[in-house]
Amino acid sequence: MFTRRVVLWAIVIFVTSTVAVLAAPQTMESTAEEFTAKLSYQQGKVHLPNGLVTLTIPTDFRYLDAEQAKRVLVKAWGNRPEAAQGVLGMIFPADLSPLDEDGWGVGCPQTLLHEHFWCA
């Protein structure tokens, strides 16, 4: 009797988790190639919104503005939308896509920018 209950619970858990995975919303609205093709990177002098800071992005890095950084953080990397609030942009290595397995980026939320401290 105990074994039957364990097996029954295992089946319920398996079916429930399978349905949850199948019902999960898709985070990407396009293929990886289409997603990255829509990103407009900047290099050189980049002015952050509201004139807070001007960054000089060297050729081995590239910058995405706030809206595109939010797309990467939420749609590509699966973060919650709240995690992308206040992000002014992100910097990525020029030789990697944010969607590469070893891809990475650095962002700076607006809350960290004030007259004595800024990040990039």
Backbone as CSV, one residue per row, in Angstrom:
resi,resn,N_x,N_y,N_z,CA_x,CA_y,CA_z,C_x,C_y,C_z
1,MET,0.816,-1.191,0.000,0.000,0.000,0.000,0.867,1.266,0.000
2,PHE,1.912,1.265,0.849,2.825,2.404,0.910,3.499,2.646,-0.439
3,THR,3.933,1.574,-1.089,4.601,1.669,-2.384,3.654,2.255,-3.429
4,ARG,2.401,1.870,-3.400,1.420,2.402,-4.352,1.278,3.915,-4.188
5,ARG,1.223,4.384,-2.945,1.086,5.818,-2.691,2.314,6.581,-3.177
6,VAL,3.474,6.047,-2.941,4.707,6.698,-3.394,4.725,6.796,-4.915
7,VAL,4.378,5.704,-5.574,4.339,5.694,-7.036,3.286,6.671,-7.536
8,LEU,2.127,6.696,-6.908,1.067,7.609,-7.312,1.497,9.059,-7.152
9,TRP,2.124,9.387,-6.030,2.612,10.749,-5.817,3.712,11.101,-6.814
10,ALA,4.561,10.160,-7.131,5.616,10.414,-8.126,5.005,10.739,-9.477
11,ILE,3.957,10.029,-9.849,3.281,10.298,-11.125,2.632,11.678,-11.102
12,VAL,1.971,12.023,-10.013,1.329,13.336,-9.898,2.373,14.450,-10.006
13,ILE,3.468,14.305,-9.306,4.531,15.323,-9.356,5.104,15.430,-10.765
14,PHE,5.349,14.301,-11.421,5.901,14.310,-12.774,4.948,15.006,-13.746
15,VAL,3.668,14.639,-13.695,2.688,15.236,-14.610,2.558,16.732,-14.339
16,THR,2.502,17.127,-13.082,2.371,18.530,-12.733,3.574,19.331,-13.222
17,SER,4.766,18.814,-12.995,5.956,19.551,-13.428,6.062,19.588,-14.945
18,THR,5.658,18.527,-15.624,5.687,18.507,-17.085,4.715,19.515,-17.655
19,VAL,3.510,19.591,-17.100,2.524,20.562,-17.562,3.030,21.977,-17.314
20,ALA,3.656,22.218,-16.170,4.185,23.551,-15.875,5.256,23.949,-16.869
21,VAL,6.133,23.035,-17.227,7.182,23.336,-18.200,6.578,23.602,-19.566
22,LEU,5.632,22.790,-19.988,5.012,22.974,-21.298,4.177,24.243,-21.362
23,ALA,3.609,24.663,-20.237,2.775,25.853,-20.216,3.574,27.126,-19.984
24,ALA,4.867,27.013,-19.689,5.692,28.196,-19.420,5.751,29.085,-20.650
25,PRO,5.650,30.403,-20.468,5.696,31.302,-21.614,7.079,31.289,-22.261
26,GLN,7.099,31.467,-23.548,8.364,31.558,-24.270,8.975,32.931,-24.003
27,THR,10.247,32.969,-23.657,10.883,34.243,-23.355,11.421,34.934,-24.602
28,MET,11.671,34.178,-25.644,12.199,34.773,-26.872,11.085,34.867,-27.900
29,GLU,10.937,36.034,-28.527,9.907,36.194,-29.534,10.410,35.826,-30.917
30,SER,11.660,35.426,-31.033,12.243,35.083,-32.324,13.404,34.117,-32.090
31,THR,14.036,33.705,-33.180,15.205,32.845,-33.033,16.358,33.668,-32.457
32,ALA,17.394,32.992,-32.009,18.556,33.691,-31.448,19.172,34.619,-32.491
33,GLU,19.252,34.158,-33.727,19.849,34.988,-34.782,19.010,36.237,-35.044
34,GLU,17.680,36.071,-35.079,16.799,37.219,-35.294,16.871,38.191,-34.122
35,PHE,16.930,37.644,-32.910,17.011,38.479,-31.715,18.275,39.337,-31.739
36,THR,19.423,38.710,-31.980,20.682,39.466,-31.964,20.795,40.412,-33.152
37,ALA,20.182,40.072,-34.279,20.234,40.958,-35.446,19.496,42.268,-35.178
38,LYS,18.541,42.263,-34.265,17.764,43.465,-33.948,18.461,44.373,-32.936
39,LEU,19.560,43.917,-32.360,20.281,44.729,-31.372,21.167,45.741,-32.084
40,SER,21.108,46.986,-31.637,21.912,48.062,-32.233,22.976,48.504,-31.235
41,TYR,24.159,47.956,-31.396,25.262,48.259,-30.485,25.891,49.606,-30.830
42,GLN,26.464,50.222,-29.814,27.186,51.485,-30.002,28.601,51.321,-29.461
43,GLN,29.521,52.051,-30.065,30.895,52.117,-29.576,31.334,53.569,-29.616
44,GLY,32.476,53.867,-29.015,32.936,55.256,-28.959,32.231,56.003,-27.846
45,LYS,31.942,57.277,-28.065,31.271,58.103,-27.054,29.792,57.751,-26.991
46,VAL,29.350,57.400,-25.795,27.941,57.062,-25.562,27.449,57.925,-24.406
47,HIS,26.390,58.685,-24.665,25.813,59.547,-23.637,24.634,58.832,-23.000
48,LEU,24.697,58.617,-21.697,23.597,57.975,-20.986,22.430,58.946,-20.864
49,PRO,21.230,58.422,-20.672,20.050,59.287,-20.585,20.192,60.374,-19.530
50,ASN,19.529,61.482,-19.774,19.515,62.641,-18.863,20.885,63.283,-18.696
51,GLY,21.839,62.967,-19.577,23.163,63.574,-19.514,23.940,63.243,-18.257
52,LEU,23.615,62.114,-17.615,24.269,61.750,-16.360,25.757,61.487,-16.550
53,VAL,26.085,60.711,-17.573,27.460,60.276,-17.785,27.687,60.090,-19.283
54,THR,28.910,60.345,-19.717,29.311,59.984,-21.067,30.360,58.891,-20.934
55,LEU,30.098,57.761,-21.592,31.032,56.640,-21.574,31.817,56.626,-22.875
56,THR,33.043,56.176,-22.802,33.822,55.911,-24.007,33.984,54.406,-24.095
57,ILE,33.289,53.805,-25.058,33.281,52.358,-25.213,34.384,51.979,-26.199
58,PRO,35.400,51.228,-25.758,36.491,50.836,-26.662,36.021,49.799,-27.679
59,THR,36.838,49.557,-28.676,36.454,48.670,-29.783,36.275,47.212,-29.357
60,ASP,36.846,46.792,-28.243,36.658,45.401,-27.810,35.414,45.216,-26.935
61,PHE,34.617,46.279,-26.797,33.342,46.214,-26.097,32.291,46.935,-26.926
62,ARG,31.023,46.739,-26.555,29.932,47.439,-27.227,28.800,47.662,-26.238
63,TYR,28.041,48.693,-26.500,27.019,49.176,-25.567,25.624,49.008,-26.167
64,LEU,24.648,48.619,-25.328,23.238,48.618,-25.694,22.516,49.628,-24.814
65,ASP,21.616,50.410,-25.417,20.866,51.395,-24.647,19.891,50.705,-23.691
66,ALA,19.197,51.510,-22.909,18.338,50.989,-21.837,17.273,50.025,-22.355
67,GLU,16.584,50.384,-23.418,15.500,49.542,-23.922,16.013,48.188,-24.404
68,GLN,17.122,48.191,-25.123,17.680,46.940,-25.617,18.285,46.113,-24.487
69,ALA,18.885,46.770,-23.508,19.419,46.057,-22.342,18.292,45.346,-21.597
70,LYS,17.145,46.005,-21.481,15.989,45.389,-20.825,15.523,44.159,-21.604
71,ARG,15.531,44.232,-22.933,15.150,43.071,-23.745,16.084,41.900,-23.473
72,VAL,17.389,42.179,-23.390,18.357,41.105,-23.114,18.115,40.535,-21.722
73,LEU,17.995,41.401,-20.735,17.828,40.944,-19.358,16.556,40.118,-19.163
74,VAL,15.462,40.546,-19.774,14.166,39.890,-19.542,13.889,38.793,-20.566
75,LYS,13.940,39.126,-21.837,13.550,38.167,-22.880,14.619,37.096,-23.107
76,ALA,15.878,37.502,-23.161,16.939,36.541,-23.484,17.448,35.802,-22.250
77,TRP,17.635,36.513,-21.151,18.229,35.904,-19.972,17.195,35.442,-18.955
78,GLY,15.928,35.770,-19.166,14.862,35.255,-18.319,14.702,35.911,-16.961
79,ASN,15.230,37.114,-16.790,15.031,37.825,-15.528,13.614,38.385,-15.461
80,ARG,13.170,38.661,-14.271,11.874,39.311,-14.099,11.968,40.744,-14.605
81,PRO,10.869,41.304,-15.119,10.890,42.693,-15.597,11.341,43.690,-14.533
82,GLU,11.009,43.422,-13.271,11.432,44.335,-12.194,12.951,44.435,-12.104
83,ALA,13.645,43.367,-12.459,15.108,43.362,-12.383,15.725,44.315,-13.395
84,ALA,14.981,44.663,-14.427,15.511,45.536,-15.478,15.079,46.987,-15.298
85,GLN,14.270,47.266,-14.294,13.826,48.643,-14.074,15.002,49.529,-13.697
86,GLY,15.071,50.679,-14.312,16.121,51.638,-13.998,17.466,51.341,-14.628
87,VAL,17.564,50.325,-15.478,18.827,50.019,-16.151,19.041,51.054,-17.257
88,LEU,20.188,51.690,-17.239,20.492,52.726,-18.224,21.115,52.174,-19.498
89,GLY,21.602,50.955,-19.440,22.246,50.325,-20.591,23.156,49.213,-20.099
90,MET,23.776,48.527,-21.064,24.696,47.444,-20.725,25.876,47.454,-21.681
91,ILE,26.994,46.961,-21.183,28.211,46.826,-21.985,28.521,45.339,-22.111
92,PHE,28.833,44.928,-23.342,29.126,43.532,-23.660,30.467,43.440,-24.374
93,PRO,31.154,42.306,-24.269,32.355,42.105,-25.084,31.959,42.095,-26.560
94,ALA,32.782,42.703,-27.405,32.459,42.797,-28.829,32.484,41.449,-29.525
95,ASP,33.247,40.495,-28.999,33.391,39.209,-29.683,32.404,38.147,-29.206
96,LEU,31.473,38.515,-28.309,30.473,37.565,-27.813,29.082,38.150,-27.945
97,SER,28.122,37.286,-28.226,26.718,37.684,-28.225,26.179,37.506,-26.811
98,PRO,25.218,38.318,-26.409,24.595,38.085,-25.105,23.932,36.704,-25.022
99,LEU,23.676,36.082,-26.162,23.035,34.769,-26.178,24.028,33.615,-26.255
100,ASP,25.312,33.908,-26.403,26.316,32.844,-26.404,26.343,32.169,-25.040
101,GLU,26.709,30.923,-25.022,26.778,30.173,-23.760,27.688,30.861,-22.748
102,ASP,28.785,31.424,-23.224,29.711,32.126,-22.329,29.577,33.646,-22.439
103,GLY,28.465,34.116,-23.024,28.228,35.549,-23.153,27.932,36.186,-21.801
104,TRP,28.273,37.449,-21.679,28.044,38.170,-20.436,27.923,39.656,-20.743
105,GLY,27.457,40.416,-19.794,27.344,41.852,-19.936,27.327,42.506,-18.573
106,VAL,27.619,43.795,-18.563,27.628,44.574,-17.325,26.643,45.718,-17.503
107,GLY,25.732,45.829,-16.555,24.760,46.911,-16.601,24.945,47.841,-15.425
108,CYS,24.315,48.989,-15.521,24.370,49.929,-14.416,22.981,50.501,-14.192
109,PRO,22.393,50.225,-13.038,21.087,50.816,-12.744,21.227,52.287,-12.386
110,GLN,20.220,53.036,-12.701,20.232,54.473,-12.447,20.433,54.785,-10.971
111,THR,19.989,53.911,-10.081,20.107,54.175,-8.647,21.557,54.248,-8.174
112,LEU,22.493,53.667,-8.948,23.898,53.726,-8.543,24.617,54.970,-9.039
113,LEU,23.959,55.733,-9.890,24.596,56.925,-10.442,24.212,58.160,-9.618
114,HIS,25.168,58.793,-9.075,24.982,60.096,-8.447,26.308,60.819,-8.516
115,GLU,26.426,61.961,-7.929,27.609,62.782,-8.187,28.933,62.202,-7.680
116,HIS,28.926,61.232,-6.776,30.182,60.692,-6.251,30.500,59.279,-6.722
117,PHE,29.561,58.625,-7.381,29.781,57.246,-7.748,29.067,56.939,-9.051
118,TRP,29.734,56.263,-9.945,29.078,55.778,-11.153,29.770,54.507,-11.587
119,CYS,29.052,53.662,-12.289,29.617,52.407,-12.721,29.453,52.254,-14.216
120,ALA,30.313,51.445,-14.780,30.228,51.151,-16.214,31.003,49.897,-16.484
